[in-house]
Amino acid sequence: MNIVFAGTPDFAVPSLRALLDAGRNVSAVYTQPDRPAGRGRKLTASPVKTVAQHAGIPVFQPENFKTIDSIEQLKALAPDLIVVVAYGLLLPQAVLDIPPLGCINVHGSLLPRWRGAAPIHRAVMAGDQETGVTIMNMVKKLDAGDMLLKTSTVIRPDDTSGSLHDRLADMGAKALVQVVEQLERGTAIATPQDESQVTYAHKLDKQEAMLDWRMSAVELDRKIRGLNAWPVAQTLFKGEVLRIWRCALTHQASQAAPGTLSCQEHALDVATGCGVLRLLDVQLPGGKRISGQDFLNAHTVHGVVLGS
């Protein structure tokens, strides 16, 4: 089977490696063009490109598939199957029609819940009890294709989007290898999605990072975990941006105004709209990520109201 792989970020790397480890013939890799990164804004290859180059696989990086040349180039590779994992570019119908076995996608949710760009973050922020990975046939409509395999995992109380991302990436890689075997044998079963159960995971915006302390401690805990590792939850501390990396729920009640800091039990606590949240890891501009206790040792906080 001649496979063309299309992917860009870290989430796609385990899937590419799993195909190679399984002895699959990945004849080419498509990934997004190199982008500026880091303080020096140096052009940087995607994680998928780096893996492909080490494996000696030809790499193609079109800006899009709006030209005839880009589509003809892909046709010339004569793929039997195209595997797409967080590629970041929309594939037109002309591309979807190229491989005889179609295009399949590794998606980080239990479809039809959380179609779209940020399924992992949205699942954590919404307080979902479980999530998973769906391997699906690709169609022109976003994440709407028939499902070939679903595998699930519990969202733990301490899971962040970062920890869940890594777990789902590995789960997706294993599921992908299984589906490719089924397609080769002709035993894959495609199940339509229930359109009445569709929800959308809209792309994260940096403006979502600012916390509203009028929310409950439970909601804020979910949001902080959902925004870790990007863009990271934030608030204002004495006019400066304070990033909040980790927190913990407490059993305390508070009569103080939402956002009011206190230092009971040598811990950095903040009153919310309902309950008290403990800040475990925080970071000021230009500083390192430090524990709440270290922050207490360096700053006077009692009575300070965050967000103002």
N, C-alpha and C positions, 0 to 999 in steps of 0.2 A: 504494500500500500504506500503510495506516494503522498506524504503529508506536508502541507505548508502550514507553518505556525505563525500566528499574528498576536503579538502581545508587547507590552511596554514596561510596566512597573514591577516591583518586587513580587506582587501577588501572582504574577504570571510565571515567575522563574521555576517554582517547584513543578508546575505542569510540563514545562519544556524539558526539564531534567528527567521527569518521570518517563516521558516518551522516549528519550534517548536511552535511559537505563533499561527500558523494556525492549530495546533493540529496534525501535521503529525508525523508518526511513523518513527523517525530516529533511526534505531537500532544500528548503529555503525558510527564512524567517523574515517576517515583516514587523517593523517596529517604527515608532514615531521618530521624526528627525531629531538629531542631537539638539539639546536645549541648554541655554545658559544656566549655570548653577553655582552655588557657593558665593562667598564674598567677592571673589574676583570675576564672577559671571562668566566663567570659562565654559565653552561648549562641552557638554558632557554626554556620553553615550548612555542609553537606557540600560537598566539591569539586564533585560532580555538580550540586547545587542551584545553586551559583554559576554554572556554565557554562550551565545551563538558563535561569536568570534573564537572563543577558546575551543569550541567543538569543531571549528572549521566549516561552519555552515554559512552559505552565502546570505547576506543581509540586504534587504531592500527597505528604503525609507521614504516613500512618497509622501508629499504633503497631504494628498487626498487621492481619491479615485474619480476625479471629475474629468480627466483627460482620457482619450482613447488609448494613448501610449501606455498609461499606467495599467489599464485593464488588459491590453494585449500582452504586456510584459508578464502579468500573472497567468494569463492563459497559456503562454509559452512554457510555463513550468509544468503544465498538465497535472495538477494535483487531483488525486482521487478524493481527498478530504481536506478541508481547511478547518483548523482548530483555532478559535479566537478566545483569548483570555485577557481581559482588561486592555484591549488594544488602544482604545481612545479615539478611533476614527469610525465613522459610520460607513458601512459597506452597502453600496447601491445594489439593486437587484441584479445588475449585470455581473457583479462579482459573486453574489450568492448562487447564481446559476452555473458557475464554472465547474465546480467539482461534482462528479457523478453521485458521490455519497453526501453531498451537501456541505454546509458550514455548521459546525457545532460550537457552542459557547459554554464556558465555565463561569457561572454566575454565583456570587456570594450571598444567596438568600434562598429561602424555601418558597420558590415561586408558586402562585402568582403574587405573594406578598413581597413588597419592596423591589419592584422593577425600577430600573434607573441607575443613577451614577453613584449613590452613596448608601448601598443597602446595609453594610456592616454598621456604620455609624448610626443610621436611623433605627436599626433594630435595638441597639443598646439604649439610645435616647428615649425610645418609646417604652422601654421596660419589658420587651419581649422575653418570654421564658426560654425560648429556644430559637435557633436559626440553623443555617446549614448551607449546603451547596446544591445547585441544580445544574445538571448538564442538559442543554436543550438544543433543538434544531433552531437555526437562525432564520428569521423572516424579516421583512422590511420594517414592520412595526416593532417598536422598542421592547425587547425582552418578552415577546409574546408568542414565541414558537412552542411547538409541542415538546414536552419534557421526556427525556430519555432515562434519567436517573436522578434521584434525590437522596441526600444523606444528611442527617441532622446532628446537632450537638446542643447541649444545654448551655445557656448563657449564665455563667457563674456570677455571684454577687460582686466579685472583685474584677471581673473581666472589663478591659478597656477595648476600644476599637482596635488598638494596636495588638493586644494579645489575641483577640478574636480573629483579626486579619491573618495572623500567622497560622493559627489553627485551621482556619477555613482554606487557606492556600494549600496546606498539606492534604487536607481532606479532598479538595477539588482535584489535586494531582492524582490521587489514588482512584477516584471515581472516573476520571478521564481515561485512564488506562483500561479500566473495565469496559467503558462504553466503546472505545475504539475496537476492542476485541469483539464485542457484540456486533458492531457494524460490519466487521470483517466476516463474521460467521453468518450474518443475516438474521441474528436473533434479537436485535434491538427492538424494543417496544416503545412507540411514541404515544404519549398521553396528552391530550389537549388540556390547556389551563382553564380553570374556572374563572371566567371574566368577572363574575359577581364578587370575587374575593380579591380583586386587584388593588394594591396600594402602590404609591410611587415614592421612591427615595430620591428626593431632589438633591442636586449637587450642594455640597456645603459651601457656605459663604463665611468669610472671615468676620463679618458683622455679627454672626450668630455666637461668636465666642464670648461676648459680654454677658455676664450673668445678671439676672434679675432676682435679688434676694427676697422678693415678695413670693417667689415660688416656694413650694414645700421642700424640705430637706431631701425627701425621696426623689423628687423631680430634679433637683439640683445635682444630686449624686449621679443620677443617670446621665445628665448632660455633661458633667465633668468627665465621666468615664467615656462617654461617646465622643468627646472632642479631644481625647488623648489617643494618638499622638499628634494630630493636627486638626484644627489650628491651635488647640489648647485653650481651655476656658480662661477667662480673665475678668478682673474687676479693677477698681481704682482704690489704692491705699494712699491716703494723704495726697491725692492728685497724681500719683504715679501708677502706671499699669502694673498690676500684680497678676502674674500667671499662676493658675492653680492646676497642678498636675495630678494630685491624688487627694482624696478625701475619704471620710468614713462617717457613716450614720451613727448617731448616739441615741440614747434613750431619754435624753434631757428635754425638758420643756423650757421655754423662755418667754418672759413678758417684755423683753427688750424689742426695740424697733428692728425690723428686718435689716440685716447687714451689720448689726452691732457686734463688735469683737469682744471677746472675753478670754481669760487665760486660766480657767479652772483646771485643776489637776495637772498643771504645767503643760497644758495643751492649748493649741490655737483653735478656738471655737468661734463660730459665727451664728447669730440668730437668723432664722429664716421665717418665711411666712407661716410655717408650721414645723416646729422642731428645731434642733440645733445640729449643725454640721461641723465636723472636725476637719480642719485643713492639715493634711499630712505632708505634702510636698508643694512648695511655692517658689516663685522666682521673680525678682525685681529686674528692671532693665539694666543690662550690663553685668548682672550678677549671675552666680551659679544657682542651679536648682538645689534648694536646701530643705531640711525638715521643718515642720511647723515649730518644733521646740527650739531649733537654732534661730528661727526668725524671731521668736519671743525673746531670746537672749540678746538680740541686736536691736530690737525696736520696742517702744512703748505702745501698747495696743489697746489697753483696757478702755472701753468706751468709744473707741474710734469706729466710725460707721463706714463700711466699705461701699464703694460705688459713688462716693461724693468727694 
